[in-house]
Amino acid sequence: MADRKVAVFTGSFDPPTAYHRTVARLLRDRGFDEVIVRPTAPRNGSTDGEHAAPVHRAAMADLAFRDLPGVSVDPGDLDEGCCLDDHRFDDLYAARGEVWHVVAAEFLAGGRAGKSLVQSRWDGGEELWRSGRFAVLHPAAAPPDPRDLPPVAQLLPVEGHVPTADIRVRVFEGGEAAPDVPAAVAEYIKRYRLFSGMPSPRETSLTLHDPRLMIVADEANPKVRDLAKRFRRLEHPEPNAILVLGGDGTMLAAIRKHWQQRLPFLGLNAGTLGFLMNEELPDSLEGLQLVVYRMPMLRVDTTAADGTTARGLAYGDAWVERDSGQAAWLRMDVDGRIQVPKVVGDGLLVATPSGSSAYARAMGATPVPLTAPVLTLAGSNIFRPRFWKPVALPETAVVRISNLDTSGKRPVRAFLDGHLVGPVKAMEVRVSSVAAAELAFTPQFDLSARLLRSLFPPSEEA
């Protein structure tokens, strides 16, 4: 892959601006095969209350760059909550091509004397200066002094830079983020009251103007095929909503595949209960008023028996279960502390509020409202400890489930949203800092009533 040029474009992108999009397009036009946009986390563990939460920063970055060919977003820093040193990018992205660091010219000022920000402030900066490759952004009328440039540098004149801090201040003072940010980003900032000084809501409202749909349908269901015909005229290559036709299983599959589109998921039930789905939708969606719930997803890190690790996402639940005729022996840690030294049973499950009405309910858990800031921890056929009952944990909890068996007689396997991961030695579950999905419902849909109805058996017809 050495013949490919990969530009790594870092910054706060809080919010991403029209200038950032211009830079990404310019890099592609100037011969870079790929542009990786990497929003940075606070360095050295510092925090900055001025910035949006990581989940919102990741969403805005996805919205800003999703339609640009050859441009991708890597939210790794936001997901981990720490800033990866720039000198490690060469190794991280080596398989994708020759790595170039995108920097503003002011980061190079003083380079001739070894006093540039890259040389003096970055970890490993002096070595990176000598061996790295730099794509240097500068106003056309103010190129950097050639004596300040590192050995390998490509100059990229570009106009229109607006400091993101200025945009945040403007919004805080009651102004608009537009036109300095992409339209989808401006709409997202309004919807979640970002930079306003007010808490960002879990539940908000949305009016569907000029509906343009991506349709995800369970085509095996004849009822779904008929429903799809009603909305095919609204399909569009640049959608502003994802219409999901089927049951909760179809919705889960759609979220897992398309969550990074950062579009609201609008479900229409063609199954049974359809806890995540609307019961009815009008044929014309123009001007449809919607209530939107921003729902967390789970980040799940698994460790196989040979020590290899993998990471996945789940919207509803993640669990481990016995993979033989023997009961599983499991240890449960929460936030790094052993809470239950030995669990004997068929398995353990961690569920989001969305998943609390599914498999967790079959394990005896009580479904919780979608906006509840909790994780549900439930056990399947638990023999020990006696009288096990499902528990609710704060959504900030980190749950680790480890297999205590070392003989190989009691293997366990992991599942994410019902999809088999395979045999594992341990599974760690937490709410993702970057992945979330928006579920949209009509105002007539009474979520509280649906939840209450799900708790009781259906009435028998005579």
C-alpha angles and dihedrals in degrees: 000000000000092000091061120089116215121190117204108205112194131181143113093277085192089167110002108229140207086258091059090053090049090053092050092051092045092053090053091047091051094059105276110140094204138016118204113198109205117184109210128232121218112289121240092011094292120149131215118198090195092073128080119255115274093253090057094044090052091048093050092050091051091049093048099050107023095103098048113101114234093015121112135174121231109193093182095125092049092047093051096038093229137087118253111221112252094232089066094061092085090063095037095055100026093116091057098055146271107343122227123185115225110217138164115246092247089068088065100046110123093023094134089063095041091250102112119125089249092055099038105033108029120085106247088007098141093054091043089052090056100041106023132091121233134199103202121208118205141149111269092240094049113048117175120262106269089225089064095055124106118241094268115040137145117200118222116187110206133164137206104058113168117182110243089222089063090054093049091050091048092053091045089055091053100267132124129266089214137120092026094059130050114274094247090053092048090052091049092050090054094045094055099032092237118184090008096111090245126108114268109248127234089209121047141150134255135185114213104223119180093001113222112179143204103200121211111185139174093234092184088071113080090207090056092051090056092048092050091057089063092061106031091101088065097055112120136175089231102046128186095195139026114229111204118196119192133037137317091285091059090049092051091050091048093050093048091052102038109025092111090063084076091216125138114262111226111192129198115195120235096153133064119286096353095192091182095043139083115243094217139013129185119247089239111057094181110128092002112167112224137186109219125204117198103216126194125233127213124247107214123193115190130191119206125213091262091054097255115139133214136182130214142161131239129188101193111018149334125208147167123220138178115279098199141037090277123089115254120253107211138173120211123208124183120195091348096308127106107247101169114021094196132017116183115195146079097299152301130255136197117201138184119225087267090055096043091087094053129054091345089062090053087056091056101267121140114237113246131208115276092243095052110121093224143105120219118224114196137170132216117226093336114194096176134065090037120238092019113184129184114263135205117231128190111265089243090066121116111212121197121188116192131187109237094194115104098170097072092238094107108043121171132203132206133229132194114200088338094309115125115243094178137236114344140181094205141000126202119197131190138149108274117247091213111025122081139138133217116226115199126204134176115251089247089063106096105206093183091053091048090051092048091048091052091059094063131059115255117262114259117241117229 
